[in-house]
């Protein structure tokens, strides 16, 4: 009965999603990359908040987050720090990215970086490759997360592999048909559905634990070691840094900064997202994961902590299974579709032009082919043992690689001394070090994790090469990106006045 | 696709002057008092968030405020400072930027009219 309800619920949900995709298809300008990848830069505040929220808070937040709190207790609390701080960074550097995107019609992160650094082809290709590499593991965890939940809730009836294929086909079809407009529209629905279910789940867990006070008391008595940090500060610093800065640098989030229809939308959306991220996502996840420690509950043998929420429902309220599956679908699909569109844009904008000159119409056709290939690669990865790793570590690998874009971006926005060779080598070396350490090809010296070692290498190369040789980018690029922008922003406008006063004095 | 036309530099940038007097030092450290205030606030939040990790403050499984474990209460108190920082930044910087950045919105509307 429950399985039938679950399948019916999924069916109805997908009908709604495909209807939205069809409506988006009717509105889309099919040969216009700006329209296809950025919905024509027309996202209003509700859309931007919905899509930022839904895009970031994926199965990782719904399954991986509570599961990690359950497994590691407060050792995962710093997850909350970046959720609150990440959107603040959107307010600090997002407006410049938005303004430059609007001014020069940028679509991908590589558009901005390569344009500033002397229209560098090697920076464009490298950035495009990094973007796709960032998106791949992150996309994979959406698929495996949903398939895990389906498998758990259906009591094994919907096999993991069947779940993987189901989600891949669904996301592939509606992204293929609807482009970013369908993605943003569905994100709004999915984001709010997902947030509502997280809150409801938290309230239910509090109830199942015997109430707020009793729930915490039972949890702290059962597992007191889970409620005090156990040392290993380097790991926390790594997590905090990589997610705080990596959040805005992941390609699909970066592109959301281009999407806003106005400056007001961007700053207001970021301020709202900061509260939603901290209190709706991480706090609910912490309560769910930690209170479950004190409940009369244990994960079945062989089930990972990612399946905590589905298992809680399976044991305490099986009738909610259908709703839960739909919500997990919503959480995963809302991130996966954005990542699919983003990876495709990097392929079309950054990689394809480097190997062949293709007319826009043909390029958009190739974009569809790439989408299918990307989905197939995800399915293959999901079927492999690596693809079945815990969600949080895979997410960390993806976001960690995005850190390689941090200093090149700051250079383009703020530091006139940054040079093209410095940026190229900083990106290449930091990416290489990060990956080599992550896959044990290079020993990790310890103290902090691979992403921070990569960032350190990036800083040494970026500042070292830039300072060693005064070889900045072309003057007109510095003027367009920095001098012309300076009067448009309070910080640099005030600093200009100060500098002028100092010069006059 | 990306369209980029660049104007000829109007100031002294045609020579190799890269020591901007207004941009953040090294692209990171703000130059104005207000900018430095927000930078220090954000840095302070990071330091406060790490105190329990180093077992200096707020690291205990004992029950504290609102019947929650002290570590959880402390951490969420500090994380909330980030949100307050966001509101303060929005009120003092974000809104000002919106007002200063009108020309981009105008560009957008002129695009729409052209279409």
Interface residues (C-beta under 8 A of the other chain):
Chain A: X33 X41 X74 X77 X78 X80 X81 X83 X84 X85 X87 X88 X91 X92 X95 X98 X99 X102 X103 X104 X105 X106 X107 X111 X115 X212 X213 X216 X217 X219 X220 X224 X225 X226 X227 X228 X229 X231 X233 X236 X237 X240 X261 X262 X263 X264 X267 X268 X270 X271 X274 X275 X278 X282 X283 X286 X290 X349 X360 X407 X410 X411 X413 X414 X415 X416 X417 X418 X463 X470 X472 X474 X475 X476 X477 X478 X479 X480 X482 X483 X486 X487 X488 X489 X490 X491 X492 X493 X494 X495 X496 X498 X499 X502 X503
Chain B: X1 X2 X3 X4 X6 X7 X8 X9 X10 X11 X13 X14 X16 X17 X18 X19 X20 X21 X22 X23 X24 X26 X27 X28 X30 X31 X32 X34 X35 X38 X42 X45 X46 X49 X50 X52 X53 X54 X55 X59 X60 X61 X62 X63 X67 X68 X69 X71 X72 X75 X76 X78 X79 X80 X82 X83 X85 X86 X87 X89 X90 X92 X93 X94 X95 X96 X97 X98 X100 X101 X103 X104 X105 X107 X108
